Amino acid sequence: MGTRSLTRVFESEKGKKEILCLYRQSDGYPSGMGTDLHKAFKSYGFCNGISNEGDCAQCGKGDYEEVHRQPKKRGYHEFKPKEFANGIQCFAATLVKKLKGGIGGVYIYAPGTKDAGQEFEYHLWLAGDTGPLMMKVLVPGYKGYGPKHEGAHPEKVLYNGNLKDFDATKCVEEEEVKAEA
């Protein structure tokens, strides 16, 4: 059986309005899903409106309009746009696109879904209108039964900060959670 997770995208850091709940059936632990999110979105930029921001693949300059419309000795430079999302709603759509590789594995659930059998949750939001992208990794609270799991357990936060600074090796509780299962 796989390690299930939910990834929630919120309009703001206060978590008042969840706009996407994404269920992943396996590899939901921090070194799986957390690392996948980090790799895919650590260098993402955010804008408020469509932008031509990016860099030239040849010279590294970013001002496409001024620099790259002029013919060069060896022809035109190739423009490589930076990866951008036009706000958090655009990001949510991109998240689904990047994680969904085919049938199964990743599913969209209704925002606010509480119990999908998830062992980890990832909460994503923008700090301000244009970022940075923030992430909280947590083990959701649960009510356990039996000698090892008496009573209710609160959620346990494994990481809370800028997505670009995420390091799965610092989520040491991951192994403890797996051992309890």
C-alpha positions in Angstrom: 0.0 0.0 0.0 1.3 3.5 -0.9 1.9 6.5 1.3 -1.1 8.8 0.6 -1.0 12.5 0.8 -3.2 15.6 0.2 -1.8 18.7 -1.3 -3.9 21.8 -0.6 -3.6 25.1 -2.4 -4.9 28.2 -0.5 -5.6 31.7 -1.7 -3.7 33.1 1.3 -1.5 32.0 4.1 -4.3 32.2 6.6 -5.8 29.1 4.9 -9.3 30.7 4.7 -10.1 29.6 1.2 -8.8 26.3 -0.2 -9.0 26.3 -4.0 -7.5 22.9 -4.7 -7.2 19.6 -2.9 -5.0 17.1 -4.7 -4.8 13.4 -3.6 -1.7 11.4 -4.4 -2.0 7.7 -3.9 1.7 6.9 -3.3 5.0 8.5 -2.5 3.3 11.0 -0.3 6.1 11.2 2.3 8.3 14.3 2.4 11.2 12.7 0.4 8.6 11.8 -2.3 5.9 14.4 -2.7 7.7 17.2 -0.8 10.8 16.7 -3.0 8.7 16.6 -6.1 7.0 19.9 -5.2 10.4 21.4 -4.4 12.0 20.3 -7.7 9.1 21.4 -9.8 8.4 24.8 -8.3 11.4 26.0 -6.4 12.3 28.5 -9.1 8.8 29.5 -10.1 8.0 33.1 -10.3 4.6 34.7 -9.8 3.1 37.8 -11.4 -0.1 39.7 -11.3 -0.9 39.8 -15.0 0.8 38.2 -18.0 4.5 38.8 -18.2 7.3 38.4 -20.8 9.9 37.8 -18.1 12.6 35.3 -18.9 16.2 34.9 -20.0 18.0 34.5 -23.3 19.5 31.0 -23.6 22.6 32.5 -25.3 23.5 35.6 -23.4 21.5 35.3 -20.2 20.0 38.8 -20.5 16.4 39.1 -19.4 15.0 42.0 -21.3 13.5 40.3 -24.3 11.9 43.3 -25.9 15.0 45.5 -25.9 17.8 42.9 -26.5 16.4 40.0 -28.5 14.5 41.6 -31.3 17.7 42.8 -32.9 19.5 40.5 -35.4 22.8 39.1 -34.1 25.8 38.1 -36.2 24.8 34.4 -35.8 21.1 35.0 -36.0 18.5 35.7 -33.4 19.0 34.7 -29.8 16.6 32.0 -28.5 14.4 33.3 -25.7 13.6 30.9 -22.8 10.8 32.2 -20.6 11.1 31.7 -16.9 8.5 29.5 -15.3 5.8 31.8 -14.1 2.2 31.5 -12.8 -0.3 34.4 -13.0 -1.3 34.2 -9.4 -2.3 31.2 -7.2 -5.2 30.0 -9.3 -2.9 29.7 -12.3 -0.4 27.9 -10.1 -3.0 25.4 -9.0 -3.8 24.5 -12.6 -0.1 24.1 -13.3 0.4 21.9 -10.3 -2.2 19.5 -11.6 -0.6 19.5 -15.1 2.9 18.8 -13.7 1.9 16.0 -11.3 -0.6 14.2 -13.5 1.4 11.9 -15.8 -1.4 9.5 -16.9 -4.2 7.4 -15.6 -4.4 7.0 -11.8 -1.9 8.1 -9.1 -3.2 11.7 -8.7 -6.8 12.8 -8.2 -8.6 16.1 -7.6 -10.8 15.9 -4.4 -13.2 18.5 -3.2 -11.6 21.4 -1.3 -12.0 20.8 2.5 -11.8 17.0 2.2 -10.8 15.8 5.7 -10.2 12.1 5.6 -8.7 10.5 2.5 -6.5 8.2 4.4 -3.6 10.7 4.0 -0.5 10.2 6.1 0.9 13.6 5.1 -0.5 17.0 3.9 1.2 19.8 1.9 -0.3 23.2 2.2 0.8 25.8 -0.5 0.1 29.5 -0.7 1.7 32.7 -1.8 3.2 35.2 0.6 1.7 38.3 -1.0 0.4 38.7 -4.5 3.6 37.7 -6.2 5.2 35.2 -3.8 7.3 33.6 -2.7 5.6 30.2 -2.7 5.3 28.9 0.8 4.7 25.3 2.0 3.7 23.6 5.2 4.3 19.9 5.5 2.3 18.2 8.3 1.1 14.9 9.6 -2.6 15.4 10.1 -4.1 14.8 13.6 -5.8 11.5 14.2 -7.6 9.6 16.9 -5.7 6.3 17.5 -6.8 3.1 19.2 -4.9 0.5 21.1 -1.9 0.7 23.5 0.3 2.7 21.1 -2.3 5.2 20.0 -4.4 6.1 23.0 -6.5 9.3 22.6 -6.4 12.1 20.0 -3.2 13.3 18.5 -2.7 16.9 17.2 -1.3 17.6 13.8 2.5 17.6 13.7 4.2 20.2 11.5 7.4 18.9 9.8 8.2 22.0 7.8 6.8 25.5 7.4 8.5 28.0 5.2 9.6 29.0 1.7 9.2 26.1 -0.8 12.7 26.9 -2.3 14.3 26.2 1.1 12.6 22.8 1.7 14.9 19.9 2.5 13.2 16.5 3.0 16.1 15.3 5.1 15.2 17.7 7.8 11.7 16.1 8.2 13.0 13.6 10.7 9.6 12.7 12.0 8.9 11.0 8.7 10.6 7.8 9.8 8.8 7.9 13.2 5.5 8.1 11.4 6.3 5.2 9.1 7.5 3.1 12.1 4.2 3.6 13.9 2.1 2.4 10.9 
